[in-house]
Amino acid sequence: MTLSDVTVSELRELAGRYPQARSGLLPMLHLIQSTEGHVTNEGVEVCAEILGISAAEVSGVATFYTMYKRRPMGEHHVGVCTNTLCAVMGGDLIFERLKGHLDVGNDETTEDGTVTLEHIECNAACDFAPVMMVNWEFFDNQTPESAVEVVDKLRAGEPVASTRGATITSWRGAERVLAGFEDGLVDEGPAAAGPSLVGLQIAAEQGWSAPTPGQAKKSSTGSSDEVADTKAGAAAQADTSRAESETALEQSPARTSEEGDDD
């Protein structure tokens, strides 16, 4: 058995954090990755034993979610978003440049074991496209040149700070945080910036604020902001041509059952 007693104890601790122990499987798998570098067969078996479920059930979860790896990972995971917006803004070019620069393909690790490269789906940071992530920390508004600079620093062991988040540690360190064990870096670096805050800035300038729960304000038409239960009510609230046209069509005397069946 290669899993240490400390790791097994922490796995049991994670399972005990939930009313139903099996709810702890996701963080438990992250913890396995933090110590073993990927989800091992032994890790699957131990999780299954602790949770009282089959190894097949654990393996089904581990192979379903792409954040769980069944092969050893590099010291750092570099993920380039190639979803639509990031792709057209330069994500595809970044990914191709890094593949050539690192001499690896998708989901492969450099010979020195420092970087595993992967193209990934939306990072939910479209306002900063194109986006790259290192150990799940954001690197915004990237270019092929800036991306190469980041990976070169990682391989050289130089300090690297994310755009919005903590200083980069390692993929295993990030996995331990995802498992639910803090690293003390939660407040390091900005959590939001630039485009993400524009809406708040406009609201502050205009003096806008969200209504308190249960508060029903009257609109300029005198109608309540509560959800209407008829199309006519929706048209009055929304004051849109689409809602009004749908209401008019439904009320039209020409819309008869006989005509509706005449296909």
Short mmCIF file of the C-alpha atoms (twelve columns), coordinates in Angstrom:
data_MODEL
# 
_entry.id   MODEL 
# 
loop_
_atom_site.group_PDB 
_atom_site.id 
_atom_site.type_symbol 
_atom_site.label_atom_id 
_atom_site.label_alt_id 
_atom_site.label_comp_id 
_atom_site.label_asym_id 
_atom_site.label_seq_id 
_atom_site.Cartn_x 
_atom_site.Cartn_y 
_atom_site.Cartn_z 
_atom_site.pdbx_PDB_model_num 
ATOM 1   C CA . MET A 1   0.000   0.000  0.000   1 
ATOM 2   C CA . THR A 2   1.492   3.332  -1.090  1 
ATOM 3   C CA . LEU A 3   -1.127  5.672  0.378   1 
ATOM 4   C CA . SER A 4   0.153   6.964  3.700   1 
ATOM 5   C CA . ASP A 5   -1.755  6.647  6.929   1 
ATOM 6   C CA . VAL A 6   -2.071  10.449 6.950   1 
ATOM 7   C CA . THR A 7   -3.735  10.433 3.523   1 
ATOM 8   C CA . VAL A 8   -6.147  7.667  4.480   1 
ATOM 9   C CA . SER A 9   -7.016  9.562  7.657   1 
ATOM 10  C CA . GLU A 10  -7.692  12.722 5.649   1 
ATOM 11  C CA . LEU A 11  -9.856  10.750 3.215   1 
ATOM 12  C CA . ARG A 12  -11.952 9.551  6.138   1 
ATOM 13  C CA . GLU A 13  -12.122 13.112 7.433   1 
ATOM 14  C CA . LEU A 14  -13.474 14.321 4.070   1 
ATOM 15  C CA . ALA A 15  -16.106 11.590 4.009   1 
ATOM 16  C CA . GLY A 16  -17.162 12.588 7.521   1 
ATOM 17  C CA . ARG A 17  -17.829 16.187 6.487   1 
ATOM 18  C CA . TYR A 18  -21.042 15.224 4.669   1 
ATOM 19  C CA . PRO A 19  -24.417 13.934 5.904   1 
ATOM 20  C CA . GLN A 20  -24.087 11.234 3.241   1 
ATOM 21  C CA . ALA A 21  -20.492 10.080 3.105   1 
ATOM 22  C CA . ARG A 22  -20.468 9.379  -0.626  1 
ATOM 23  C CA . SER A 23  -20.979 13.097 -1.227  1 
ATOM 24  C CA . GLY A 24  -17.329 13.441 -0.271  1 
ATOM 25  C CA . LEU A 25  -16.097 11.444 -3.261  1 
ATOM 26  C CA . LEU A 26  -15.184 14.445 -5.420  1 
ATOM 27  C CA . PRO A 27  -12.887 16.107 -2.873  1 
ATOM 28  C CA . MET A 28  -11.507 12.691 -1.943  1 
ATOM 29  C CA . LEU A 29  -10.402 12.136 -5.529  1 
ATOM 30  C CA . HIS A 30  -8.750  15.543 -5.564  1 
ATOM 31  C CA . LEU A 31  -6.876  14.565 -2.405  1 
ATOM 32  C CA . ILE A 32  -5.697  11.343 -4.061  1 
ATOM 33  C CA . GLN A 33  -4.354  13.418 -6.948  1 
ATOM 34  C CA . SER A 34  -2.586  15.791 -4.572  1 
ATOM 35  C CA . THR A 35  -0.566  12.955 -3.078  1 
ATOM 36  C CA . GLU A 36  -0.220  10.490 -5.957  1 
ATOM 37  C CA . GLY A 37  -0.148  12.817 -8.979  1 
ATOM 38  C CA . HIS A 38  -3.216  11.172 -10.519 1 
ATOM 39  C CA . VAL A 39  -6.129  8.924  -9.550  1 
ATOM 40  C CA . THR A 40  -4.514  5.559  -8.952  1 
ATOM 41  C CA . ASN A 41  -6.200  2.159  -8.837  1 
ATOM 42  C CA . GLU A 42  -5.323  1.961  -5.161  1 
ATOM 43  C CA . GLY A 43  -6.897  5.362  -4.603  1 
ATOM 44  C CA . VAL A 44  -10.091 4.157  -6.240  1 
ATOM 45  C CA . GLU A 45  -10.176 1.056  -4.044  1 
ATOM 46  C CA . VAL A 46  -9.537  2.985  -0.820  1 
ATOM 47  C CA . CYS A 47  -12.220 5.566  -1.604  1 
ATOM 48  C CA . ALA A 48  -14.691 2.781  -2.378  1 
ATOM 49  C CA . GLU A 49  -13.893 1.018  0.911   1 
ATOM 50  C CA . ILE A 50  -14.279 4.187  2.986   1 
ATOM 51  C CA . LEU A 51  -17.563 5.160  1.323   1 
ATOM 52  C CA . GLY A 52  -19.033 1.664  1.213   1 
ATOM 53  C CA . ILE A 53  -19.581 1.701  -2.544  1 
ATOM 54  C CA . SER A 54  -18.093 -0.295 -5.397  1 
ATOM 55  C CA . ALA A 55  -14.794 0.490  -7.079  1 
ATOM 56  C CA . ALA A 56  -16.745 0.640  -10.355 1 
ATOM 57  C CA . GLU A 57  -18.845 3.523  -8.996  1 
ATOM 58  C CA . VAL A 58  -15.743 5.421  -7.942  1 
ATOM 59  C CA . SER A 59  -14.044 4.724  -11.260 1 
ATOM 60  C CA . GLY A 60  -17.145 5.923  -13.110 1 
ATOM 61  C CA . VAL A 61  -16.840 9.313  -11.424 1 
ATOM 62  C CA . ALA A 62  -13.070 9.482  -11.902 1 
ATOM 63  C CA . THR A 63  -13.384 8.839  -15.637 1 
ATOM 64  C CA . PHE A 64  -16.390 11.118 -16.175 1 
ATOM 65  C CA . TYR A 65  -14.915 14.415 -14.990 1 
ATOM 66  C CA . THR A 66  -11.942 15.727 -16.968 1 
ATOM 67  C CA . MET A 67  -10.273 17.286 -13.905 1 
ATOM 68  C CA . TYR A 68  -9.482  13.780 -12.692 1 
ATOM 69  C CA . LYS A 69  -6.458  12.252 -14.389 1 
ATOM 70  C CA . ARG A 70  -5.666  8.573  -14.766 1 
ATOM 71  C CA . ARG A 71  -2.096  9.201  -15.885 1 
ATOM 72  C CA . PRO A 72  0.706   10.934 -13.929 1 
ATOM 73  C CA . MET A 73  0.611   14.714 -14.311 1 
ATOM 74  C CA . GLY A 74  3.435   17.199 -14.585 1 
ATOM 75  C CA . GLU A 75  4.406   19.602 -11.827 1 
ATOM 76  C CA . HIS A 76  2.136   22.205 -13.441 1 
ATOM 77  C CA . HIS A 77  -1.050  21.886 -15.433 1 
ATOM 78  C CA . VAL A 78  -1.408  24.484 -18.203 1 
ATOM 79  C CA . GLY A 79  -4.894  24.667 -19.669 1 
ATOM 80  C CA . VAL A 80  -5.666  26.804 -22.709 1 
ATOM 81  C CA . CYS A 81  -9.309  27.662 -23.318 1 
ATOM 82  C CA . THR A 82  -10.247 26.802 -26.902 1 
ATOM 83  C CA . ASN A 83  -13.971 27.356 -26.557 1 
ATOM 84  C CA . THR A 84  -15.593 29.652 -29.116 1 
ATOM 85  C CA . LEU A 85  -14.827 33.146 -27.822 1 
ATOM 86  C CA . CYS A 86  -11.329 32.414 -26.546 1 
ATOM 87  C CA . ALA A 87  -10.589 30.495 -29.743 1 
ATOM 88  C CA . VAL A 88  -11.490 33.354 -32.086 1 
ATOM 89  C CA . MET A 89  -9.685  35.840 -29.819 1 
ATOM 90  C CA . GLY A 90  -6.466  33.856 -30.084 1 
ATOM 91  C CA . GLY A 91  -6.840  30.746 -27.935 1 
ATOM 92  C CA . ASP A 92  -6.243  28.382 -30.844 1 
ATOM 93  C CA . LEU A 93  -3.040  30.218 -31.753 1 
ATOM 94  C CA . ILE A 94  -1.851  30.090 -28.139 1 
ATOM 95  C CA . PHE A 95  -2.489  26.361 -27.912 1 
ATOM 96  C CA . GLU A 96  -0.697  25.642 -31.177 1 
ATOM 97  C CA . ARG A 97  2.270   27.791 -30.150 1 
ATOM 98  C CA . LEU A 98  2.585   26.013 -26.796 1 
ATOM 99  C CA . LYS A 99  2.360   22.581 -28.383 1 
ATOM 100 C CA . GLY A 100 5.249   23.443 -30.653 1 
ATOM 101 C CA . HIS A 101 7.255   25.231 -27.967 1 
ATOM 102 C CA . LEU A 102 6.876   22.422 -25.417 1 
ATOM 103 C CA . ASP A 103 6.991   19.636 -28.008 1 
ATOM 104 C CA . VAL A 104 3.875   17.946 -26.631 1 
ATOM 105 C CA . GLY A 105 0.371   17.199 -27.803 1 
ATOM 106 C CA . ASN A 106 -2.913  17.649 -25.982 1 
ATOM 107 C CA . ASP A 107 -2.941  16.138 -22.481 1 
ATOM 108 C CA . GLU A 108 0.756   15.298 -22.701 1 
ATOM 109 C CA . THR A 109 3.627   16.138 -20.345 1 
ATOM 110 C CA . THR A 110 7.008   17.607 -21.200 1 
ATOM 111 C CA . GLU A 111 10.030  15.319 -20.970 1 
ATOM 112 C CA . ASP A 112 11.293  17.150 -17.880 1 
ATOM 113 C CA . GLY A 113 7.957   16.530 -16.133 1 
ATOM 114 C CA . THR A 114 7.268   20.184 -15.428 1 
ATOM 115 C CA . VAL A 115 4.255   20.959 -17.632 1 
ATOM 116 C CA . THR A 116 1.183   19.034 -18.736 1 
ATOM 117 C CA . LEU A 117 -0.608  20.881 -21.551 1 
ATOM 118 C CA . GLU A 118 -4.328  20.561 -22.210 1 
ATOM 119 C CA . HIS A 119 -6.917  22.396 -24.238 1 
ATOM 120 C CA . ILE A 120 -9.963  22.925 -22.078 1 
ATOM 121 C CA . GLU A 121 -13.511 24.176 -22.377 1 
ATOM 122 C CA . CYS A 122 -14.888 27.469 -21.088 1 
ATOM 123 C CA . ASN A 123 -13.126 28.890 -18.034 1 
ATOM 124 C CA . ALA A 124 -16.053 31.248 -17.327 1 
ATOM 125 C CA . ALA A 125 -13.800 34.245 -17.953 1 
ATOM 126 C CA . CYS A 126 -14.983 35.316 -21.394 1 
ATOM 127 C CA . ASP A 127 -14.567 39.005 -20.539 1 
ATOM 128 C CA . PHE A 128 -10.804 38.388 -20.380 1 
ATOM 129 C CA . ALA A 129 -10.464 36.226 -23.506 1 
ATOM 130 C CA . PRO A 130 -8.237  34.590 -24.484 1 
ATOM 131 C CA . VAL A 131 -7.645  32.917 -21.122 1 
ATOM 132 C CA . MET A 132 -5.122  30.357 -19.965 1 
ATOM 133 C CA . MET A 133 -5.051  28.654 -16.573 1 
ATOM 134 C CA . VAL A 134 -2.103  27.315 -14.612 1 
ATOM 135 C CA . ASN A 135 -3.117  24.909 -11.865 1 
ATOM 136 C CA . TRP A 136 -6.620  26.438 -12.171 1 
ATOM 137 C CA . GLU A 137 -5.443  30.023 -11.600 1 
ATOM 138 C CA . PHE A 138 -6.366  32.659 -14.211 1 
ATOM 139 C CA . PHE A 139 -4.009  34.168 -16.755 1 
ATOM 140 C CA . ASP A 140 -6.090  36.738 -18.633 1 
ATOM 141 C CA . ASN A 141 -5.766  38.431 -22.022 1 
ATOM 142 C CA . GLN A 142 -3.011  36.118 -23.159 1 
ATOM 143 C CA . THR A 143 -1.022  36.127 -26.383 1 
ATOM 144 C CA . PRO A 144 1.180   33.366 -27.808 1 
ATOM 145 C CA . GLU A 145 4.208   35.321 -26.606 1 
ATOM 146 C CA . SER A 146 2.960   35.878 -23.046 1 
ATOM 147 C CA . ALA A 147 1.887   32.234 -22.774 1 
ATOM 148 C CA . VAL A 148 5.364   31.057 -23.800 1 
ATOM 149 C CA . GLU A 149 6.886   33.401 -21.225 1 
ATOM 150 C CA . VAL A 150 4.691   31.910 -18.479 1 
ATOM 151 C CA . VAL A 151 5.579   28.292 -19.251 1 
ATOM 152 C CA . ASP A 152 9.279   29.141 -19.557 1 
ATOM 153 C CA . LYS A 153 9.227   30.685 -16.076 1 
ATOM 154 C CA . LEU A 154 7.404   27.649 -14.694 1 
ATOM 155 C CA . ARG A 155 9.998   25.288 -16.179 1 
ATOM 156 C CA . ALA A 156 12.833  27.425 -14.826 1 
ATOM 157 C CA . GLY A 157 11.330  27.391 -11.324 1 
ATOM 158 C CA . GLU A 158 10.864  31.165 -11.299 1 
ATOM 159 C CA . PRO A 159 8.010   32.794 -9.321  1 
ATOM 160 C CA . VAL A 160 4.835   33.214 -11.366 1 
ATOM 161 C CA . ALA A 161 1.813   35.232 -10.235 1 
ATOM 162 C CA . SER A 162 -1.630  34.691 -11.722 1 
ATOM 163 C CA . THR A 163 -3.684  37.573 -13.073 1 
ATOM 164 C CA . ARG A 164 -6.515  37.118 -10.598 1 
ATOM 165 C CA . GLY A 165 -5.541  34.805 -7.802  1 
ATOM 166 C CA . ALA A 166 -2.669  33.377 -5.825  1 
ATOM 167 C CA . THR A 167 0.977   32.893 -6.689  1 
ATOM 168 C CA . ILE A 168 1.442   29.636 -8.556  1 
ATOM 169 C CA . THR A 169 2.542   26.736 -6.370  1 
ATOM 170 C CA . SER A 170 2.023   23.349 -8.060  1 
ATOM 171 C CA . TRP A 171 -0.750  21.255 -9.533  1 
ATOM 172 C CA . ARG A 172 -0.643  18.924 -6.555  1 
ATOM 173 C CA . GLY A 173 -0.890  21.889 -4.211  1 
ATOM 174 C CA . ALA A 174 -3.932  23.164 -6.096  1 
ATOM 175 C CA . GLU A 175 -5.510  19.713 -5.905  1 
ATOM 176 C CA . ARG A 176 -5.147  19.703 -2.144  1 
ATOM 177 C CA . VAL A 177 -6.970  23.040 -1.980  1 
ATOM 178 C CA . LEU A 178 -9.745  21.628 -4.192  1 
ATOM 179 C CA . ALA A 179 -9.973  18.722 -1.773  1 
ATOM 180 C CA . GLY A 180 -10.853 21.188 0.966   1 
ATOM 181 C CA . PHE A 181 -7.561  21.877 2.753   1 
ATOM 182 C CA . GLU A 182 -6.598  25.565 2.743   1 
ATOM 183 C CA . ASP A 183 -3.115  26.703 1.740   1 
ATOM 184 C CA . GLY A 184 -3.379  30.179 3.280   1 
ATOM 185 C CA . LEU A 185 -3.339  31.916 -0.108  1 
ATOM 186 C CA . VAL A 186 -7.072  32.494 -0.503  1 
ATOM 187 C CA . ASP A 187 -6.779  36.282 -0.084  1 
ATOM 188 C CA . GLU A 188 -3.671  36.686 -2.212  1 
ATOM 189 C CA . GLY A 189 -4.176  38.651 -5.425  1 
ATOM 190 C CA . PRO A 190 -7.347  40.266 -6.806  1 
ATOM 191 C CA . ALA A 191 -10.417 38.090 -7.243  1 
ATOM 192 C CA . ALA A 192 -12.058 40.334 -9.846  1 
ATOM 193 C CA . ALA A 193 -10.920 43.174 -12.047 1 
ATOM 194 C CA . GLY A 194 -11.573 45.231 -15.149 1 
ATOM 195 C CA . PRO A 195 -14.537 44.085 -17.262 1 
ATOM 196 C CA . SER A 196 -16.004 41.970 -14.459 1 
ATOM 197 C CA . LEU A 197 -16.564 45.105 -12.364 1 
ATOM 198 C CA . VAL A 198 -17.971 47.400 -15.052 1 
ATOM 199 C CA . GLY A 199 -21.563 46.552 -14.151 1 
ATOM 200 C CA . LEU A 200 -20.978 47.428 -10.509 1 
ATOM 201 C CA . GLN A 201 -19.327 50.693 -11.470 1 
ATOM 202 C CA . ILE A 202 -22.228 51.718 -13.711 1 
ATOM 203 C CA . ALA A 203 -24.726 50.803 -10.977 1 
ATOM 204 C CA . ALA A 204 -22.816 52.937 -8.459  1 
ATOM 205 C CA . GLU A 205 -22.681 55.891 -10.844 1 
ATOM 206 C CA . GLN A 206 -26.423 55.642 -11.539 1 
ATOM 207 C CA . GLY A 207 -27.382 55.005 -7.941  1 
ATOM 208 C CA . TRP A 208 -28.942 51.651 -8.801  1 
ATOM 209 C CA . SER A 209 -29.482 48.960 -6.205  1 
ATOM 210 C CA . ALA A 210 -31.184 45.603 -6.123  1 
ATOM 211 C CA . PRO A 211 -34.639 45.419 -4.492  1 
ATOM 212 C CA . THR A 212 -34.793 43.799 -1.107  1 
ATOM 213 C CA . PRO A 213 -36.309 40.300 -0.953  1 
ATOM 214 C CA . GLY A 214 -40.101 40.390 -1.104  1 
ATOM 215 C CA . GLN A 215 -40.183 44.019 -2.153  1 
ATOM 216 C CA . ALA A 216 -42.544 44.724 -5.069  1 
ATOM 217 C CA . LYS A 217 -41.975 48.009 -6.794  1 
ATOM 218 C CA . LYS A 218 -44.331 49.643 -9.216  1 
ATOM 219 C CA . SER A 219 -43.033 50.205 -12.730 1 
ATOM 220 C CA . SER A 220 -43.678 53.342 -14.761 1 
ATOM 221 C CA . THR A 221 -46.810 51.663 -16.149 1 
ATOM 222 C CA . GLY A 222 -48.122 51.091 -12.651 1 
ATOM 223 C CA . SER A 223 -47.802 47.322 -12.846 1 
ATOM 224 C CA . SER A 224 -46.085 45.229 -10.203 1 
ATOM 225 C CA . ASP A 225 -42.709 43.553 -10.791 1 
ATOM 226 C CA . GLU A 226 -44.200 40.252 -9.658  1 
ATOM 227 C CA . VAL A 227 -44.322 37.522 -12.314 1 
ATOM 228 C CA . ALA A 228 -47.425 37.811 -14.470 1 
ATOM 229 C CA . ASP A 229 -49.603 34.741 -14.892 1 
ATOM 230 C CA . THR A 230 -51.109 35.727 -18.267 1 
ATOM 231 C CA . LYS A 231 -49.666 36.815 -21.605 1 
ATOM 232 C CA . ALA A 232 -51.571 40.065 -21.383 1 
ATOM 233 C CA . GLY A 233 -49.972 40.738 -18.021 1 
ATOM 234 C CA . ALA A 234 -46.559 39.822 -19.365 1 
ATOM 235 C CA . ALA A 235 -47.038 42.180 -22.304 1 
ATOM 236 C CA . ALA A 236 -47.966 45.009 -19.958 1 
ATOM 237 C CA . GLN A 237 -44.913 44.362 -17.810 1 
ATOM 238 C CA . ALA A 238 -42.393 43.732 -20.544 1 
ATOM 239 C CA . ASP A 239 -43.789 46.271 -23.010 1 
ATOM 240 C CA . THR A 240 -42.186 44.363 -25.854 1 
ATOM 241 C CA . SER A 241 -43.485 43.976 -29.380 1 
ATOM 242 C CA . ARG A 242 -43.006 40.212 -29.245 1 
ATOM 243 C CA . ALA A 243 -45.167 39.732 -26.164 1 
ATOM 244 C CA . GLU A 244 -47.818 42.051 -27.554 1 
ATOM 245 C CA . SER A 245 -47.881 40.309 -30.937 1 
ATOM 246 C CA . GLU A 246 -48.216 36.895 -29.311 1 
ATOM 247 C CA . THR A 247 -51.093 38.186 -27.208 1 
ATOM 248 C CA . ALA A 248 -52.781 39.729 -30.238 1 
ATOM 249 C CA . LEU A 249 -52.391 36.517 -32.229 1 
ATOM 250 C CA . GLU A 250 -53.919 34.431 -29.469 1 
ATOM 251 C CA . GLN A 251 -56.891 36.810 -29.125 1 
ATOM 252 C CA . SER A 252 -57.485 37.144 -32.867 1 
ATOM 253 C CA . PRO A 253 -60.976 35.990 -33.976 1 
ATOM 254 C CA . ALA A 254 -59.367 34.508 -37.086 1 
ATOM 255 C CA . ARG A 255 -57.541 31.962 -34.940 1 
ATOM 256 C CA . THR A 256 -60.279 29.336 -34.726 1 
ATOM 257 C CA . SER A 257 -60.045 25.665 -33.959 1 
ATOM 258 C CA . GLU A 258 -61.332 24.857 -37.442 1 
ATOM 259 C CA . GLU A 259 -58.529 26.842 -39.076 1 
ATOM 260 C CA . GLY A 260 -56.001 25.437 -36.694 1 
ATOM 261 C CA . ASP A 261 -56.896 21.897 -37.813 1 
ATOM 262 C CA . ASP A 262 -56.884 22.774 -41.514 1 
ATOM 263 C CA . ASP A 263 -53.388 21.493 -42.415 1 
# 
